[in-house]
Every structure is written in C-alpha cells, then in structure tokens.
Amino acid sequence: MSDQWKEPVQGDKEERNSWRLLERTMLATVQEQRRARRWGIFFKLLTFAYLFVALALFSPLLPMGGDKRAEDSHTAVINVRGMIADEEAASADNIVGALREAFENEGTKGVVLRINSPGGSPVQSGYIFDEIRRLRGEHPEIKVYAVITDLGASGAYYIASAADEIYADKSSLVGSIGVTAATFGFVETMDKLGVERRVYTSGEHKAFLDPFQPEKPEETAFWKGVLATTHRQFIESVKLGRGDKLQVADHPELFSGLIWSGEQALELGLIDGLGSTSYVAREVIGEAELVDFTVKDSPLDRFTKKLGASVGAQLALWMGLQGPSLR
C-alpha cells in the first residue's frame, strides 16, 4: 500500500518543481522587462536633457551682454579683466561695444572701467583708448572713471589713462609703462643634438627672429627700433590722457616699465585717488546703483574657449616668438 502512494507523491514534487521553475523564469522575465524599462526611461531623460542644453546654448534669445535693461539712473560698470587681446574677454570689440551701450543708455550718469589686467596688445589697447576719448567728446556730460583693483599695468594702464580720473586701492599695482617682446634661442642646443635648421625664404630678413638661427646684429637693432616706436606711442598717449598730473620732471622713471603700489602711484600722478568702484559710484559720480554693461560670452563660447586656444597661437608660443606686448 505504501508503494501505491509513492508515485503520486513523486509526481507532485516534479510538478511543484516545474511550477517553481516556471515561476522563476516568469519572475526573471518581469525583472528584466522592468530593468529594460528603467534604462529606457533613463536614456529618454538623458536625451531630453541633452536637447534642452543644446537649445539653451544655440538659442538666439540667449542674452550675450551684460545687464543693459536698467533705464533708471545708474552708474555703468564695464570690466576690463585678464589679457587685453583679440578674441579675449578684454578685447577691443567687447570693451568698445560695452562702452557704446553704456553711453547710449539714457540712465547712465557715469561710466566706471573696473580694471584688473596685466596688459596685452598695444593695438587692442589703442583702439579702446581712442574710443574712450571719442565717446567723452560726444557725451561731455558723462564722465569716465577707471578703477584699478589688483592690477592695472601696461596696456591696462594705457586704457585707464583715457579716463577723466583714475582710482585704485592703496595696494594695487599700477604702471609698467613699457613694451616687451620675448623669444628663445636654441642654436647651441641644436648643435649639440646634431640637428640642422633649413629655412627657405624669398626675402633677406623674412626669417628674422627665428629662434633656431643665430641672431644678426642688424635685425636685433631693427627689432629694438620697433619696440622703441611702440613705447614712444604708449608714452605719448599716456601724456595725452594724464596731462600735467604726471610728475615726470621729478620722476623720469615713470616711463621705464617700473610698477608701483596705489599709494605710490597717487604721489607720482599716475592716479587721482584711492577708492573702489562702489566708492567712485557713490561719492564721485553720485549714483550708487551699479549696472554691469560688460559683454559676456554665451555658454557655448565659454565652453569652446576652455577646449583650448587656436593652433596658430599655440605654435607661436611653442616657437618662442611673441609680438610686442604692453605688459
């Protein structure tokens, strides 16, 4: 009798095992479907986020400049920050564009150039200098004030000298009225390595300042003449802007390329007073409300610039050759 019951029991176990296997299979299938659904949702959200960012970057409605909406009485502020050079934040295009916007705004009572720069291109600095003086002539009722924060040297001081008045902190670094151009010399290194330099030109001096060839006295003299001319132009512009305020008679070293603290610069006539942007707006212009007219890059521009500079600029840097620079 016991043998009669063993077969059904064995059959029940097999059936239960089959159901368990089927249940596990179905459960695994459901879990896999849920997992696939979650990944699908994730990738859809990721795609949506990508499209949203792309639309934000390329949208023509994206604001490119500073806050120019204020029509109430205000002091316009324009930042001159970093290297003064083409395609940089402190390029002539950006600064000049911001200046024109500020002067054309009906609420502008005065303009402050907030400067923190080591200088840069004499050409870009000259463009900005000329535009400041032109706008001052067209709008004599609007005064321009340069406020140097940490550093206002060379090309940055070139720009500042076009303002009606210059202010700085007592510890700011001001001046460096000079011109520099730098390169390297690899001639002896190449000789030691046994490397031969081959340059083919159609002009006698086309390859002058080549760091892989020996210097020629006549080319060195020529290049120094170029720098001297640029320096003279720089000095003339500073004198035009500052006039009799400069203590040149007692301090001929003003144009030697030296740099001074704000406290020393005040005594030398390089600046007119000590103070910050808010101080000048409040106490000098008489309008404490600040509106930023600085041209700002779009997110796409900022991303592109972070990827690296142009190939040409990097090659020039690698070769060790730089043009005249006010810094």
URHU-V660054 format. One record per residue. N is the residue number from 1. NEAR is the number of other C-alpha atoms within 8 Angstrom. Layout:
n:N near:NEAR
n:N near:NEAR
This chain:
n:1 near:4
n:2 near:5
n:3 near:6
n:4 near:7
n:5 near:8
n:6 near:8
n:7 near:8
n:8 near:8
n:9 near:8
n:10 near:8
n:11 near:8
n:12 near:8
n:13 near:8
n:14 near:8
n:15 near:8
n:16 near:8
n:17 near:8
n:18 near:8
n:19 near:8
n:20 near:8
n:21 near:8
n:22 near:8
n:23 near:8
n:24 near:8
n:25 near:8
n:26 near:8
n:27 near:8
n:28 near:8
n:29 near:8
n:30 near:8
n:31 near:8
n:32 near:8
n:33 near:8
n:34 near:8
n:35 near:8
n:36 near:8
n:37 near:8
n:38 near:8
n:39 near:8
n:40 near:8
n:41 near:8
n:42 near:8
n:43 near:8
n:44 near:8
n:45 near:8
n:46 near:8
n:47 near:8
n:48 near:8
n:49 near:8
n:50 near:8
n:51 near:8
n:52 near:8
n:53 near:8
n:54 near:8
n:55 near:8
n:56 near:8
n:57 near:10
n:58 near:8
n:59 near:7
n:60 near:4
n:61 near:4
n:62 near:9
n:63 near:6
n:64 near:8
n:65 near:10
n:66 near:10
n:67 near:9
n:68 near:11
n:69 near:4
n:70 near:9
n:71 near:8
n:72 near:6
n:73 near:11
n:74 near:14
n:75 near:16
n:76 near:14
n:77 near:13
n:78 near:14
n:79 near:10
n:80 near:14
n:81 near:11
n:82 near:10
n:83 near:11
n:84 near:19
n:85 near:11
n:86 near:9
n:87 near:5
n:88 near:8
n:89 near:13
n:90 near:14
n:91 near:12
n:92 near:13
n:93 near:7
n:94 near:11
n:95 near:14
n:96 near:11
n:97 near:9
n:98 near:12
n:99 near:11
n:100 near:9
n:101 near:10
n:102 near:12
n:103 near:12
n:104 near:7
n:105 near:9
n:106 near:8
n:107 near:9
n:108 near:15
n:109 near:12
n:110 near:13
n:111 near:15
n:112 near:14
n:113 near:13
n:114 near:14
n:115 near:15
n:116 near:14
n:117 near:13
n:118 near:13
n:119 near:16
n:120 near:15
n:121 near:12
n:122 near:12
n:123 near:6
n:124 near:13
n:125 near:15
n:126 near:10
n:127 near:9
n:128 near:12
n:129 near:13
n:130 near:9
n:131 near:9
n:132 near:12
n:133 near:10
n:134 near:8
n:135 near:10
n:136 near:11
n:137 near:7
n:138 near:6
n:139 near:8
n:140 near:7
n:141 near:4
n:142 near:11
n:143 near:11
n:144 near:12
n:145 near:15
n:146 near:14
n:147 near:14
n:148 near:15
n:149 near:12
n:150 near:9
n:151 near:12
n:152 near:18
n:153 near:18
n:154 near:17
n:155 near:16
n:156 near:17
n:157 near:14
n:158 near:16
n:159 near:12
n:160 near:14
n:161 near:14
n:162 near:13
n:163 near:14
n:164 near:9
n:165 near:10
n:166 near:15
n:167 near:14
n:168 near:14
n:169 near:13
n:170 near:8
n:171 near:8
n:172 near:13
n:173 near:12
n:174 near:15
n:175 near:15
n:176 near:13
n:177 near:18
n:178 near:12
n:179 near:14
n:180 near:9
n:181 near:9
n:182 near:8
n:183 near:10
n:184 near:8
n:185 near:9
n:186 near:9
n:187 near:10
n:188 near:7
n:189 near:7
n:190 near:11
n:191 near:9
n:192 near:7
n:193 near:6
n:194 near:6
n:195 near:7
n:196 near:6
n:197 near:6
n:198 near:4
n:199 near:5
n:200 near:4
n:201 near:7
n:202 near:5
n:203 near:5
n:204 near:6
n:205 near:6
n:206 near:7
n:207 near:8
n:208 near:6
n:209 near:10
n:210 near:7
n:211 near:13
n:212 near:9
n:213 near:10
n:214 near:7
n:215 near:7
n:216 near:6
n:217 near:6
n:218 near:6
n:219 near:11
n:220 near:10
n:221 near:8
n:222 near:8
n:223 near:8
n:224 near:8
n:225 near:8
n:226 near:8
n:227 near:12
n:228 near:9
n:229 near:8
n:230 near:11
n:231 near:11
n:232 near:8
n:233 near:8
n:234 near:12
n:235 near:10
n:236 near:8
n:237 near:10
n:238 near:12
n:239 near:10
n:240 near:7
n:241 near:9
n:242 near:11
n:243 near:8
n:244 near:6
n:245 near:7
n:246 near:10
n:247 near:9
n:248 near:9
n:249 near:5
n:250 near:5
n:251 near:8
n:252 near:8
n:253 near:8
n:254 near:10
n:255 near:10
n:256 near:9
n:257 near:12
n:258 near:10
n:259 near:10
n:260 near:10
n:261 near:11
n:262 near:15
n:263 near:11
n:264 near:8
n:265 near:13
n:266 near:12
n:267 near:7
n:268 near:11
n:269 near:10
n:270 near:13
n:271 near:12
n:272 near:9
n:273 near:8
n:274 near:11
n:275 near:10
n:276 near:11
n:277 near:9
n:278 near:8
n:279 near:9
n:280 near:11
n:281 near:16
n:282 near:10
n:283 near:8
n:284 near:7
n:285 near:10
n:286 near:7
n:287 near:12
n:288 near:9
n:289 near:8
n:290 near:11
n:291 near:11
n:292 near:10
n:293 near:15
n:294 near:13
n:295 near:12
n:296 near:8
n:297 near:10
n:298 near:10
n:299 near:7
n:300 near:9
n:301 near:8
n:302 near:9
n:303 near:8
n:304 near:8
n:305 near:8
n:306 near:7
n:307 near:6
n:308 near:6
n:309 near:8
n:310 near:6
n:311 near:6
n:312 near:6
n:313 near:8
n:314 near:9
n:315 near:8
n:316 near:10
n:317 near:9
n:318 near:7
n:319 near:9
n:320 near:10
n:321 near:13
n:322 near:10
n:323 near:6
n:324 near:11
n:325 near:13
n:326 near:14
n:327 near:12
